[in-house]
Amino acid sequence: MERERLQNYVGNGEKARPTFSAGEMQRRQDAIRGHMAEAGIDAALFTSYHNINYYADFVYCSFGRRYGLVIDQNNATSISAGIDGGQPWRRTFGGNVTYTDWSKDNYFHAVRQLVGKARRIGIEFDFVNIELLNLLKSEFPRVEFVDIAAAAMRLRMIKSAEEIAHITEMARIADVGGAACVEATAVGTPEHEVALHSTATMVREIARTWPHAELLDTWTWFQSGINTDGAHNPVTSRRIERGDILSLNCFPMVAGYYVALERTLFAEEASDAHIRMWEVNCNVHDRGKELLVPGKKCSDIAKELNEMYAAENLLQYRSFGYGHSFGVLSHYYGREAGLELREDCDTVLEPGMVVSMEPMITIPEGKPGAGGYREHDILVIEEGGNRNITGFPYGPEHLIVPGKSKAA
């Protein structure tokens, strides 16, 4: 009994309304083709979530199967598994080939149809694992595989006007999620209930704003007490207690683009020690935003902010870098690692970059002011300065959440 190796879902429904204009998507594909021509790359096989989404407007669901996007000088074609039906074709800016599960090498059969006689193929060295690399070399013994990930990342770091408009609207929705967190915060309420209220509020606002969009991956982390000590600590059922330090983290996701709003809060009251730590972190946050201007080197920004913590004897409690690029990224797939506000990153800021400022310190349990403090804004680097697209307030004047009246 035999089945076909490829299936044809082209024309199964109408093409979905795209996230960006055809001109914007063509610009992206033409830019990577320009690099390919300069580097002598005949075809590129993208396999990562972020680059397939960036160049094709398609976020795949792997579930143990392989996906891809082949770009050469003439065509861009996504490769998807039959389990997804026609959805990948409907989403892809370009063509689509669907392979079946009938034979284990059907994915490579699909790749072979698309790369043809290419002898120099670009792949993502930062995403392709050893197993896939070995299989590619076995399937294509006469092909030279070269890295295209670094070049693609550099191109993604500078956002177009359409991307910036998209990210700006998403930042507004993150602010909506933050307000929902505050609304739901009350002594005795479990973390997960606050997070659920915020997430549902953001998803509904995304659906209202982009009625044609796929609704996936928007989420909220809401942390209390000891759970605030890590930036990525998951939501639990711990109940909020009076005087707790709290952390809201709202993450709307639209078309593979991620934004974030992160704020420190307190439940009803905060000790003098907590207020001191909070104000120090807010001061670092304020200065950090001033430094996000064209011509500034990421490493120099980190070093200057380190001095502010050191002056307060708090540098040893700093948790991570001061910010990173925004655009196509997620907690489960890659981001533009070349644009991070860390001591080991020498990238120079340019207009069109979109960067967060998010200083964090964690004071260990048992010490005065214990807990994790983090403020987070998103800024667009522009000629002569920046534009802050986060509007949610922060600091002790705004986010000591009062108790809810029984009538409420």
Buried (B, 14 or more C-beta within 10 A) or exposed (E): EEEEBBBEBEEBEEEBEBBBEEEBBBEBBEBBBEBBEEBEBBBBBBBBBBBBBBBBBBBBBEEEBBBBBBBBEEEBBBBBBBEBBBBBBBBBBBBBBBBBEBEEBBBBBBBEBBBEEBEBBBBBEEBBEEEBEEBBEEBBEEBEBBBBBEBBBBBBBBBBEBBBEBBBBBBBBBBBBBBBBBBBBBBEBBBBBBBBBBBBBBBBBBEEBBEEBBEEBBBBBBBBBBBBBBBEBEBBEBBBEEBBBBBBBBBBBBBBBBBBBBBBBBBBBBBEEBBBBBBBBBBBBBBBBEBBBBEBBBBBBBEBBBEBBEEBEBBEBBBBBBBBBBBBBBEEBBBBBBBBBBBEBEBEBBBBBBBBBBBBBBBEEEEEBBBBBBBBBBBBBBEEEBEEBBEBEBBBEEBBBEEBEEEE
